[in-house]
Amino acid sequence: MPLRSARTRGVPRDAVHHPLFARCYARISVGAETRMGMARVRERLLTGLSGRVIEVGAGNGLNFSHYPGTVSEVVAIEPERVLRTLAVDAAQHARVPVDVAPGAAEALPVKSEAFDAAVVSLVLCSVRDVPRALAELRRVLRPGGRCGSSSTAGAAGGR
């Protein structure tokens, strides 16, 4: 059994803990919105979504401002604490209701068949078990649900 200091007793361990990467990503991603055209990629990815959406790997929440008004709610899962804190801040300025929660792609903390759409944006390259994460997405989507993704190359796909 690992030793825990008195400072960390009772505090759950995050699924992902990369604070240096998180801080770098947060700074670089904001510039990429305009300089690299990521805002346009986000717009294309999220256009046409409606109903309840789960976003896996929400990062610092840059997608939140691009969700169309047809989305009734976004449940954003982010495992990294620094990025999750930034996502909570971004959620407060979103046009649609966004709830940010801790969790990992391989074990989503939500009910089965609870979402009309799933979004995985720039995250699958960092997931430890991609087949398991994809199975989780299938589990949480309602029959006929839509899954949109963008990779670091900016490609979009579907279910």
N, C-alpha and C positions, 0 to 999 in steps of 0.2 A: 504494500500500500504506500503510495507516495506521501511524503511529508508535506503538510500545508502550514504556512505561517498563520499567525493569528490575524493578520491583515486580510487574508483571502478566505478565511473560514466562512462558509455559508454563501459565498459568491460563486454562482455557476460559471464553469469554464466555457468560453466561447468556442464554437465549432471551428472558427478560423481566427487566428491572431497574428496579424501582419501589420502592425501600426506604421512602420516605415513605408511599406508599399501603399498603404491606405492614404497617407499624407501626400505621397508623390502622385498617386493616381488622382486624388482630389484636385491638385493644382494643374496637372497636365490635361485632364479631361475637360476642364472649363475652357481652356484655350482651344482645344480640339473642336469644340462646338462650332466655332466660326472658321478658324484657320484650316481645319481638315474636313469641314462639311458634315460633322457628326449630327448637327441639329437637323439637317435634311434627312439623314439616315433614320434618325429617331421618328421624324414626322411620317416617313413612308412605312416604318415598322408598325406604328400605332394607329394609322388611319384605318377606319372601318371597324375598329373594336367597339364592342358594346357590352352592357351588363357588368357582371362581376369579373374582375381580372386579377390573376395572381402574377406578380412580377418576381422572378427568382434571381437573386443576385442584384439587388437594386442599386448597389454602390452608393454614391452620394446623392442619388435621387434626380439625376438630370433628365430622366424620362418623364417625370411627373408633370412638368409643364406642357408636355406634348400630347397628353391623353385627350381624346375628343370628349365633348359633352355627353355623348351617348354612353359613356362608361359610368356606371352607377357607383362603383367602389373599386379601389385598388388595394389589395393586400400585398405589401412589398416585403419580401423576405431578404434579409441581409445578415450574413454570419459574422462579419467583421465589425467590431464595436465602434471604431473611429468612423468608418463609412456609415454605419447605421445611425450614428448621432447626426451626421451631416444630412442623411436622408430624412430624418425626423424634421429637421429645420426646413428642408425643401418641401416636405409634405404640407407644412403650414401655409405655403404659398400656392399650392396646386389648385387648379380649377375644379377638380373632382376630389371627393373624399379619399384620402390615402391613409392606411394604417400600416405602420412599419413595425415589423416583428423580427426577433432573432430566429435563426434556423439555418438548415443546410439543404441543398438541393436534393441530396440523397435520402432525406427523411423530413419531408415538408410537414410542418405542425398544423395541418388543416384537415378538414373532413374530405372524404372521397366525393367526387362528382359535384363539387361545390362551386365550380367556376365555369364561366362561358368562354374564357380565353386565358391563355398563359403567355407570358413574355419572358424570354431569356435573351438578354442583350449583353454581348461582350463578356459572357460568364462561363460558357461550357469549357473553354480552354483551361480554366482554373479548377474545375470540378474533379475530385479524386476518382469517382466512379460514375462515368457518364451513362452507361447503360442503366444503372440504378436510378440516376437522376431523371432520365427520360421515362422510365417506368413510373416514377413518382408523378411526373407531369401528366401522364396518361391517367393515373389514378384520380387526380384531383379535378380533371376536366370532365364536364358533363358530356354525354354522348353527342357527337357532332361539334364539340368545342374546337376552338381555333388555337393553334400554337404558333406564335411568331418568334423568330430568332434572328439575331444578327451576330456575326462572328467578328473577329478582329479585322477580317477582310471586308466587312460590311455586307455580306450576303444575307438575304432574307429567305426564310423557308416557312413551311407550314406542316400541320399534322397530317 
